[in-house]
Amino acid sequence: MRDTPLSNCERDFLLKAIEEKKRLDGRQTYDYRNIKITFGTDYGCCFVDLGKTRVMAQVSCELVTPKESRPNEGIMFFNLELSPMASPAFELGRSSELLVKLNRQLERCLRNSKCIDTESLCVVSGEKVWQIRVDVHMLNHDGNLMDATSIAAIAALSHFKRPDVGIQGDEVTVYSPEERDPIALSVYHMPICVSFSFFQQGTYLLVDPCEREERVMDGLLMIAMNKHREICSIQSSGGIMLLKEQASKHPVTGAILPSRHWP
């Protein structure tokens, strides 16, 4: 099943409103929707509401054999699911361009930025390490899934605690929470993704686009940063090539991306 496409009148109305710096939900150009973060009863369970967009992240772990190239490091990977419950456009169990893009950006934002100390996940060098799995489920789609996903994932990782282990000779014992207190992950920094949508070939910019705004945008720029103002990842998508001058002239992206950050 697919979403009903926008009519020409709806598309023209949205673009005209953007030109006049007006948005459907009453926000200003650079306003973010309200963010609500709640945690479940289990460690590593997190719900994020970004406006009407709702995402759940659940972190789990298991002992596995490490990669040969990194015998002293644990493993972290992400599994995203786009459910028809979130949007009629999503098909269960079927990979899509959006799913691949979200997964890659999440890996760049969190795994490649080294925000988690993977060396602390090593139990026995070359034999046993913790594998951290982050499952992200889209519960309702009203635009800007990437930002909601990154917030849910890093919040769930910060909330998660793995079991403590003991080593006697070649034997590894995993203790229950009743026997020993679980151990939190070592989080170096917390990258948060912020998405900017561009319209009219880069002339207009909106922060945190809703689902209808995403339908008429020409391109999307996603920037992941931490509180130290370090850029952890940048990804652009869409049918336009965004020039440095176009991004720099906008107050928000111009402040985030000074000329020294551009290749």
PyMOL commands that set and color helices and strands:
alter all, ss='L'
color gray80, all
select helices_A, chain A and resi 8-19+97-111+118-121+145-159+211-216+244-248+251-256+259-261
alter helices_A, ss='H'
color red, helices_A
select strands_A, chain A and resi 35-39+45-50+53-64+75-82+122-124+128-140+161-162+165-168+171-174+183-184+192-199+204-207+219-225+231-238
alter strands_A, ss='S'
color yellow, strands_A
deselect
rebuild
show_as cartoon
